[in-house]
Structure formats: C-alpha cells, structure tokens
Amino acid sequence: MKNLIIICSVLFTFFTKNQEVKLHGKYKMEYETKYKEQNCIITFNDSLYSRKLPNGKTIKGKVTYWKHHISLKDEKTNLQMDFAKMQIGRDTIFFGTTDVTIAKNDSDTFIDSARLIKLK
C-alpha cells in the first residue's frame, strides 16, 4: 500500500509539471501614439515572430521568455516590447515599448504603449 501511494505521488507530480507557456497564432498589434504607423498583424511561432506592416514590409524578430515577463525584439532595431507572462491566454495583451540604447536604470521608461489583440 505504501508503494502504491509513492507511485501515485510520483506520477501525479510528473503529469502536473508546469508546462512553459509559448505564444502561437496571429494577433493585431495596435500602438496608441508615437508608433501608430507600426500597427500591423503579427504572427507568433514559439520563439520567433513576423510582423506584416500596412506598407507590405515584413519585420522578423525573436521572443525571449523570462521568468515573469516576455520580451519581443525586432531584428535591426533598438526597440523592445515587454509584457507580463501572465497575460498569455487572454484575448488582449497590453505591452510597452522601450529603447534598449537608453541606460539600464532608465529602461523602465516606456516610449509608447500598445496592445495585441488575438485574431480568431
């Protein structure tokens, strides 16, 4: 009986192990002010994404999964978008954009705010 309890405990722990949450699918990206011309459709595939701008240009980037937040970094730019990891799974994800060339102690200052709206 004791062995059965141990086996059940191990199996329960193994199957309920917290899976890493990843971004997948299409979202509409809407900036509020400064970067409104960057409004676009963004497609996530695990740790990579691509943004299709209204002018037809495609921007690719990388998704970095941290412990409590997620960072999106476009290739060949100095802008980074950050949002809380707990927002994944919601229909709307709010995020802020920072300039990574600004000194580290000032990096909490957002240049612009925006949102990702899940497309069905």
Residue pairs with C-beta under 8 A, 6 or more apart in sequence:
20 65
21 65
21 85
21 88
21 89
22 44
22 46
22 47
22 65
23 44
23 46
23 49
23 63
23 70
23 88
24 44
24 45
24 46
25 43
25 44
25 118
25 119
26 41
26 42
26 43
26 44
26 118
26 119
27 41
27 42
27 43
27 44
27 93
27 116
27 117
27 118
27 119
28 39
28 40
28 41
28 42
28 116
28 117
28 119
29 38
29 39
29 40
29 41
29 42
29 51
29 114
29 115
29 116
30 39
30 114
30 115
30 116
30 117
31 38
31 39
31 97
31 112
31 113
31 114
32 112
32 113
32 114
33 112
34 111
34 112
35 97
35 111
35 112
35 114
37 53
37 54
38 51
38 53
39 54
40 51
40 52
40 53
40 54
41 51
41 52
41 119
42 49
42 50
42 51
42 52
42 116
43 49
43 50
43 51
43 52
44 63
46 63
47 62
47 63
47 64
47 65
48 60
48 61
48 62
48 63
49 60
49 61
49 62
49 63
49 72
50 58
50 59
50 60
50 61
51 58
51 59
51 60
51 61
51 74
52 58
53 59
59 74
59 75
59 77
60 74
60 75
61 72
61 73
61 74
61 75
62 72
62 73
62 75
63 70
63 71
63 72
64 70
64 71
64 72
64 73
65 85
66 85
67 85
68 84
68 85
68 86
69 82
69 83
69 84
69 85
70 82
70 83
70 84
70 85
70 88
71 80
71 81
71 82
72 80
72 81
72 82
72 95
73 79
73 80
73 81
73 100
78 99
78 100
78 101
79 97
79 98
79 99
79 100
79 111
80 97
80 98
80 99
80 100
81 95
81 96
81 97
81 98
81 114
82 95
82 96
82 98
83 93
83 94
83 95
83 96
83 116
87 93
87 94
90 118
91 117
91 118
92 115
92 116
92 117
92 118
93 115
93 116
94 113
94 114
94 115
95 113
95 114
95 115
95 116
96 110
96 111
96 112
96 113
96 114
97 110
97 111
97 112
97 113
97 114
98 107
98 108
98 109
98 110
98 111
99 111
100 107
102 109
